[in-house]
Amino acid sequence: MISGWEIIGLAGSAVGAGMINAVAGGGTLLTFPTLLAFGTSPVMANATSTLALVIGTSGGMFGNRQYIKPVLPWLKRFLPVSLLGGLLGSTLLTHTSNQIFSKLVPFLILFATLLFLAQGIFRRFAGSHLDAKTNSVHLWGAIFFQFLVAIYGGYFGAGIGILMLATLGFIGMHNIYEMNTLKTILGSLINLIAAVWFVGAGLIDWPRAAIMTVGAVTGYYLGSHYSQRISPARVRQIITAIGFTISGMIFFKQFVR
C-alpha cells in the first residue's frame, strides 16, 4: 500500500524531473533517488524511473517538430546504433544483481552529476568544432561514440543528452534547435527501447510508475511553458547540489557505515 506521503514524494519528484528535463536535462537525478528512498530495489527503481520519464520527456519532439525534417539525414545515421546500444544497456541491467547495481549507484549518480556540471565545457568543446568538415573519420567516430552513449543510456541514462550535444557539435552541426531536436529524439528512443525491455523483464513497479508518469507529464508541460521564467544557471546549481548530496550520502551509507 502506497502511503499519502509516498504519493506526494513520488509525484513531486517526477514533476520536478519533468520540469528539469524541459529546461536543462538531468531529471533522473531526482526520480531515481526518490524511488530508492521509498524502498524500491535499485534495479527496479532505475527501470521504473526510465519508464515514468520517457513519456513526459518525449514531448520535446512535438515541441520541436519543425526541426525534425532538417535532422532526418543525421537521424538515419544515428538511429540504428542508438537502438542497438539502448537494447544492450537495458539487457545488461537486467543481468545485474541488485547487490552489484547498488554498489554502482553512487558512482553512476556522481558521474551523471559531473556530466551535468560540465555541460558548459561540453558545449564549448562542441562549438570549437562547428566549422570542421564532417569527414568519414569524424562521422564514424561520432557513430561509435553514440553507440557507447546509448549503452550507458539503456543501463542508467542520466546525462546522455549532454554527451550527445557534444558529439553533434563535433561532427559539424551548428543550429542548437536542430541539435536539441535530434538529441531529444535519440534520447527518447534509447529510453523507450530500454523501457520496453524493462517491462518485458518484469522490472516495473507499476503503481509507482503510474504516479510518476502523471507527475513527469505535468512537469514537462510546466517546464516547457514557463522555462523562460526559470534561470538555467539556478536549475543547474540546484541539480548539481542534489546530485553531489545524494551520491555522498549513498557513498557514506555503503562504504563508511
Secondary structure, DSSP 4 states (H G I P E B T S, - for coil): ---HHHHHHHHHHHHHHHHHHHHTS-THHHHHHHHHHTT--HHHHHHHHHHHHHHHHTHHHHHTGGGHHHHHHHHHHHHHHHHHHHHHHHHHHHTS-HHHHHHHHHHHHHHHHHHHHTHHHHHHHHHTTTTS---HHHHHHHHHHHHHHHHHHHHT-TTHHHHHHHHHHHTT---HHHHHHHHHHHHHHHHHHHHHHHHHTT---HHHHHHHHHHHHHHHHHHHHHGGGS-HHHHHHHHHHHHHHHHHHHHHHHHT-
